[in-house]
Amino acid sequence: MSEQKPVSPWNYKPWWCQPWSIVLTGVTLIGGSWLLFKTIWLTVLVSIPVVTWMGFFVLFWPQLMIRSGILESYYKD
């Protein structure tokens, strides 16, 4: 009996859309806003959509793809 490997949606995404690149881009944007403006309220204003974007694509999107079953048709041993 062979064990089935878990399907990972990250296997189907290019390098620039991997979790590490999403987090690195978000941290760079938030840190860059702080370094550029040195204003906490502006950095918080930038952080809200960036953290929302990172959270969706790193935490929720992979689970939605796995649950949808769409990757099962592409996954072959």
C-alpha positions in Angstrom: 0.0 0.0 0.0 1.6 3.3 -1.0 1.2 6.4 1.1 -0.3 9.4 -0.7 1.7 12.6 -0.3 -0.2 15.7 0.7 -1.0 18.0 -2.1 0.7 21.3 -1.8 -0.6 24.3 -3.8 2.8 25.9 -3.6 4.1 23.3 -6.1 2.1 25.0 -8.8 3.2 28.6 -8.1 6.3 30.4 -9.5 9.2 31.4 -7.2 7.9 34.9 -6.8 4.6 33.6 -5.4 6.0 31.4 -2.7 5.3 32.0 1.0 8.8 33.3 1.6 8.6 35.8 -1.2 5.2 37.0 -0.1 6.3 37.5 3.5 9.6 39.1 2.4 7.7 41.6 0.1 5.3 42.5 2.9 8.0 43.0 5.5 10.0 45.1 3.0 6.9 47.3 2.2 6.1 47.8 5.9 9.8 48.4 6.9 10.3 50.7 3.9 7.3 52.8 4.8 8.8 53.2 8.3 12.3 54.0 7.0 10.9 56.5 4.4 8.3 58.4 6.5 9.2 57.6 10.2 5.6 58.1 11.0 3.8 55.4 13.0 0.3 56.2 11.8 1.4 56.0 8.1 3.2 52.7 8.7 0.1 51.3 10.4 -2.0 52.5 7.4 0.4 50.7 5.0 0.5 47.6 7.3 -3.2 46.9 7.3 -3.7 46.1 3.6 -0.2 44.4 3.4 -0.8 42.2 6.4 -4.3 41.3 5.1 -2.8 40.4 1.7 0.0 38.3 3.3 -2.5 36.6 5.6 -4.8 35.7 2.8 -2.2 34.3 0.5 0.0 32.5 3.0 -2.7 31.2 5.4 -6.1 31.0 3.7 -5.5 30.6 0.0 -3.5 27.2 0.4 -6.3 25.8 2.5 -9.0 26.9 0.1 -7.1 25.3 -2.8 -6.7 22.0 -0.9 -10.3 21.9 0.2 -11.7 22.8 -3.3 -10.1 19.6 -4.7 -9.0 21.4 -7.8 -5.4 20.3 -7.2 -6.3 16.6 -7.1 -6.9 16.6 -10.9 -3.4 17.9 -11.5 -1.6 15.7 -9.0 -0.1 12.5 -10.5 2.4 10.1 -9.0 
